[in-house]
Amino acid sequence: MTTCHPSISELLAGDAAVLHTKWRLRLQKRIVELNGRKYVLYRFRSKRARLRFEDTIRRLEQAGISVQSICAHTATNGEYLRHGHWVALSYLPGEPIGKQANRSTLVSLGQTMARLNAIEGPARTALFGARRPVLPHRTYLARDTQLTDAQRCWVRKSQARLEGLAGTQLTHGDLFGGNIIRNSNRSVSLIDYELLAHDLAGIELAATLLRPFCRKDKRRRILVSAYLAACPPELEQVWRVHGRDFLFAAAARLALARQDRVRHVTRLDRLLAVRGLFSRADKKSARRHAANLAVIRSAQRNEAYYVGVARALIDLCMADPDMDPLDLLRLCSERRARLR
């Protein structure tokens, strides 16, 4: 750790401007700016959790993954008593890929994901989150009441096939375009590590193929080719055998997550409206309400996409159980285009 970085106490003092704050059940995230430099801070509930986070960052670096570096952490009893267990990470200078990704970006991402997934740990465990990763099939069956008995049978069999696999690979947990940073040398870096978990790597690869930046057939093939060329042989074999099951599990997870987000933001917006009855309405409340509505509409659009993909995958897999996963996605896209 270099001395050119400020201490945790300095980063939490009044001179540091707080740009962003986010709470999760087991940690707090804060982005601050001090002396013209930005830092990403995490607060943990225990020293053990903080040390596990720092160890994970070092393991990622040792695996050749470009990540944020550790700049400072709670170092003394005095800092702990005043502030708690904090760690500060560097703020990466590149730009998020958003919804656009060129060939070099996709190749680097595939190689980075392969290095990440090669790190092993206890099966189906979350490193920092409150929820351990679970297969989405039961919840999806409970919520999608439009499925036929034959479709439900396929979902249950797909679940059984995945339950027999060892979900021990380290996964990022939230590889959307905002968490993938494009560097000046055409490589990529990963940010936001609070959802890291040991899980089935194939589900994360499949979910990445469904993200907006990777919905073109050419982009998907570049990413998968780069990943399979760099990942351990056993992960390549598992993808070739269970890629179809991974795609459905990914679509179902993403759909359920958007449904949960709609419910959560809707509750927040209702609380905002109730509070407004007892206080004078102001422009800030109106802006928050408008922002909530925008989040809800976006989540509903994404939910419709992922549900459509999940249903199409079931039908296509029932018709041709041996179809290549990327051909499946291409046919899903063609089906959606016809329905528009």
N, C-alpha and C positions, 0 to 999 in steps of 0.2 A: 504494500500500500504506500503510495507516494505522499509526501508532505505538501505537495502543491494543491491538494484538495482541502476544502474546509472540513471541519469536524462536524459530527452530528449536531452538537449544540449550536454551532454557527448556522447550520442549514435549517434548524428549527427556530431560530431567533427571529425577531421582528424585522430584521433587515432583509430576510429572504422573502421574495414575493411568491405566494402560493398561486400557481396557475391552474391546478386541477386536483381534485380530491375524489377518491372512490373508496367505498367501504365494502368489504366482504365479511363473512361471518368470522373468519379466523385471521384476517389481516386488514390493514389500511394501506392504501396507495396514495402517494402525494407527489405531484410534480412541482418543483420550486425553481426559482431563478435567483442567483446570487452573483453579484459582480459580473454580470453579462453571460454567465454560464448556467445551463439547466442541468438539473439532477432529478432522478426518479428515486423516491424514498418509499420503503416498505416498513411498516410497523407490525411486529409479530406478538403473539400473546405470551410467548415464552422464549428464553434464550435457546433452548433446544431447537425450536422451530427456525429461529434466525440462523443458527449454525448449519442446520440442514439446508436452508436456502443458499447460504454461501457455498457450502460444499457442492451443491448441485450446479451452481454457476461455474465453479472450477472444473467439474466433470465435463460440462458442455464445452468449455474451452479446450480441455485436454483431448476431446473427441474431434477437434478441428472445426467446431461450430462457432460462427461469428455471433457473439452475444454482447450485452452490456457488461462493462467491467465494474468491479467493486471499488468504490472510491472512499467510503468511510463506513463505520458501524459503531454501535454503542460500545465504548471502549473502557469506561470506568464505572464504578458503582455509583458515583455521583450522577453521571449521565443517565444511568438506568433509573435511579430514583426520581430524577426530574422528568425524563421523557419516555422511558420504557425501552423496549428492544427494537432498535431501528437498524436498517442497512441502507446505504445510498449507492445507487448505480449511475453510471455515466449515461448521458443522453446522446443517442446515436445521431450523427449529422445527416444521414441519407434521407431519401423521401420514401414514404410508403408506396407500394406498387398500386394500391387502389384497385381499379377494375381493369388495368392494363398490364400485360406482361409480355415481354419479347422472348425470343428463343434463349438468349444467354441467361436471362432471369429465371426462366423455367428450369433450365438445366441446373443452375446453381441451387435452386430450391429443391429439386429432386435429390441432388447429392446431399444437401443439408438435412433433409428429412431422413435419408438413409442412415446418416451418421447418428442422428438423434435416436432413431428406432433401434439401432444396434446396442444401445445402452440398456441393460437388463435390470430388473428389480422385482419386488414382490408383486404377484399377479393382481391386477385390477385394484390398485391402490392409488389414492390421490396424495400427492406430496404435500400440498398446502391447503387444498380446498376441504370443505366439510363433507362433500359427497364423493363416495367412491364410484368409479365408472361402472355402469351396468348396461346390459343390452336393452334396447328400447322396445323389443317386440311385444311384450305383454302390455305395456302402456299404450303402444300404438294400436293394438287390437282393441283395447278398451275404448279408445277415442274415435277410431274410424269405423263408424257403424254402417258404412255403405259397402263394406267388403262382403263378397259372397262366401259361402262355406268352403268352396274350393280354394279361394284366395287365402282365407284364414288358415287352411291346412298347409298351404305353401309357406306362410309366414312362420308357423310353428316348427315346421321341418327345418327352415333356414336358421331359426333360433337354436335348434338342437345341434345343428352342424357347427355353429360358432361356439356354443358352450363347451364343445370338446377341445377347443384350442386354448393354448396358454397365452393369456394376455399379459405378458411380462415386459413388453417393449415400452420404452419411455416415449411418450407422446406430448405434443405441445398443448393440445386441447382447444386452441382457438386460432387456427391458421387462416384468418380472413385477411384481405388485402392490407388492412391497416396495421397488422402486426408483422408484416414482412417488409423489411427495409431494403431498398435498392441502393447499393453502394456505387461509388464512382468507378470502381474496377470491374463492374458488371456482376459482382457476386451479391449475395443477399445476407442479411442479418435478421435474427429473430428477436422480437421484444415481447414483453408481457408474459411472465412465467407463472402467474398465480394458479393457472389451471393445469400445470404439468401433472401427468399421471402415468402410471404403468398400466397399459391397456393393449388392446389388439391394434397393432400398427396399421393393419389393412383398412380399418374403419377410418382412420385419419387420412390415409392416402385417398380413399374413396370420397371423403368429405371435401378434400381439397379440389378434387375434380369437379365438384358441384358448385364451387364458389364462383362468383361473377367473373373474376379474372381468368377463369379456366373453363369456360363453357363452350369454347370452340373445339371441334374435334382435333384439329392440328395441335393446339396447345396441350390438350390432354395427352396426346401420344408423345409429345416431347417430354412432358413431365414424367410420365410413367416409364418411358425408356431410360431416362437419366436415373430414376429411382432404382429400377430393377438392375441396372448395370452397377450400382454402387452399394446396394443393400446386401446383408448376409444371404447366402444361398437358400437357407431355410425360409426366409421371408419371401423370396422370389417364388419358391415353390408353393407356399401357402396362398399367395396372391393368385397364382395361376389356377389353383384348385377352387378357392373360395372367393374370388373377386366379385362374383355376382352377389353373394351373401353380404360381403362388405358394403357394396353399393346400396343395397336396400337398408342395411343397418344405419349407414351414414345419412341417407335421405330421411329415414324415420327420426333419427336423433335431431337433425336440423329442423325438421317440421315441428317436433314436440318442443324444442327450445324456443321457437318463435311463438308458439301458442302460449307457453309459460310467460314469455316476455310481454305479450299482449295483456294477459291477465294482471301481471305485476304493474305495468305502467297504467292500466285502467284503474286499478285500486289507488295508485298514487294520485291520479288525476281527480278521483272522487274525493279523496282526502283534501286535496287542494281546494276543491269546490266547497266542501263543508267548512274549511277554515275561512274561506272568503265570506261566508254568511255572518261571521262574527268579527270581521275586520274590514276596513275600508279597502275596496278593490283598487288595485294599482296596476301600472304598466308591467311591473315585474311578474305579477301573477298571470297577467294575460299572455306574456311571452312564454312563461313556463307551460301554460295550458296549450298554446300553439305548438310548442316543442313536443309535448307529450302526444298530441294528435299526430304529428309528423312521424314520431317513432312508431306509433300504433299502426299507421297506414303502411309504413315500410315493412314492419314485421308481418303484417297480414299478406302483403304481396309476396314476400319471401316464403311464407308458410304455404301459400297456394302453389308456388313453384315446386317446393320440396314434396308436398303431398302428391302433386301430379306426377313427379318423377317416381315416387315410391309405388304408386298404383300401376304406372306403366311398366316398371321393372317386374312387378309380380306377374303381370299378364305375359310379358315377353319371356320371362324365365319359365313359366308354365308351358309356353308354346315350344321353346327350344332351351332345354336345361343346360346345354353345353355351349351356348353362345359366348363369344369373347366379351369381356366386360366393357371394353371401349366401343365395340359395335352396339352393345346394349344402350349405352349412353347416346350414341349417334341416332339410333332409332327412336329413343325417347325425345330427343330434340326435334326430329322430323315429325313425330306425332304431335308435339306441342305446337309446331309451326302450322300444321294442318288445322288444328282446332282454333287457332286465332281468327 
